[in-house]
Each structure stands twice: as C-alpha cells, then as structure tokens.
C-alpha cells in the first residue's frame, strides 16, 4: 500500500531510512560475497623440482599458472638479488619469505635463545627486503612444558616489539601464523594478540588447513578480517587427522571463499603442500582456480 511521506511521523521516517540502509548494506555484502574473487596463486619455493636451475624454476611457476613464490630466507645478499632478478624475468613475484621460528623461538625460557631468535627474524626481514618480498611468516612462540602459555604470550610480544622498527624501516611486514604450537588457539585471542602490538607492520598470516582439526576456517577468517595479509592453502581430513590435497579434505571451500570475499581479502593464496613435477603443479594450480572461482 502506498503511503504519503508527508503523513509519516519522524519515528516512521527514521525507521524506514534505517531499513533502507540495512537492506543496502545486506545487498552490498551479499554481492561482495558472491562476486569475482581476485586472489593470486602462489607456491612455496621448496615445492618446485630441485633438479631445475633457479631460472627454470621460476619459469615453471609461471607456465603452471602461478603468480608468486614464497621463498626461504637467504643470508647471501648476492643470492637474494639473483632470486629477485630471476623472478622478475619470469614475471613472477617473490611475495613472501617463509621464515618460521621453530629453531630459536622468541618464547624460549633461555634469554640467549630468544636473542638469537630476534637476530634471525631481523635477518629474514632483510632477506625479504632484498628479494622484493612484502612480508615474512613468523611462528611467534611455542608453548611447552617449560614455557607457560602466558610466558609465550609475553615474551613473543616483547621480542616482536623490538622488531617493529626494523620491519617499518625495511617496509616488510611481520605476519604471525597460527600453527600447531599450542598457542593462539582461538580467533579472538589471535586478533587481540595482533591488536595489542599496535602496528600496521605486524599482521596475520592465516593458514586455512591448520585450524580444521579443532575449528572452522571461515569463522577465523571473519574474526581476523583485515588483519589477514597472506594465506596458506592446505586441506585436512578430520577422521584420520591428516593433511590431504586441496579439495579432498573437510574444508568447506565455498564458505571459506565467501568469508574471504566478505573481509575483502584479494591477496596471495600460497599452496603449502608436498612438491612435485610439472603435471602435479599444473593440477594443483587448477584446484586453486576452482577454489577461487567457487566451482
């Protein structure tokens, strides 16, 4: 039934406006969730055939349809430059450095080990800078029988705060990843941990497969939101508790895709799986294409 707007009360006008805005927002969100996903495909350097030259590995990455590579930290400056040039020649990005942090954890009860860890993270940041990468992946700490949860939390944050000026100077982000280290076990805590550090240079590297055993990736994605700057792609089967090839596990990929679209993530999606030959890598690229397309 039509209504003369002049006969409406102020409350009715405001209610109608609110409903219109809500409908518009809902429609925008729905459209974003169902729209084209512009994510980029990448692989980890160690997944490429080791019998190929540096240049041929990058060419293989390109020929298989990937856009980027995640490289290990490299101490030698000349080798970093050679990697960068080879990637550029193949029109491939070295977008990230997969540093880790297991060997000298920033949470160690030994101050000397923690200091070694800080130096190694700094070296990884410098390596990423030389190769033209945007970030390094960091495992911030490890909860053990000797390292309590709160100690892991406090020590790792203290160390990362020391590293923020280095990251800012080099323009390379420190991306904390959720891994099987008995730490940062909920998306709420992970978000809080990042926010407490209070720097745009410390954000999240989200691994889709690492939370499937005890949670739902789409929930983590929606909670972490804009904090997610890079993504690892893995699939996991809950029954046997094992990682499997993409699209062969219990990840709800359509819902994961929808969650990434909702939070506006369009960055690199890096496969973290066993390596293989060209046929294997081409098949892997096609699986990622299906995930991105929502097929």
Secondary structure, 3 states (H helix, E strand, C coil): CCCCHHHCCHHHHHHHHHHHHHHHHHHHHHHHHHCCCCCEEEEEHHHCCCCCCHHHHHHHHHHCCCCEEEECCCCCHHHHHHHHHHHHHCCCEEEEEEEECCCCCCCCCCHHHHHHHHHHHHHHHHHHHHHCCCEEEECCCCCCCCCCHHHHHHHHHHHHHHHHHHHHHHCCEEEEECCCCCCCCCHHHHHHHHHHHCCCCEEEEEECHHHCCCCCHHHHHHHHHHHEEEEEECEEECCCCEEECCCCCCCCHHHHHHHHHHHCCCCEEEECCCCCCHHHHHHHHHHHHHHHHCC
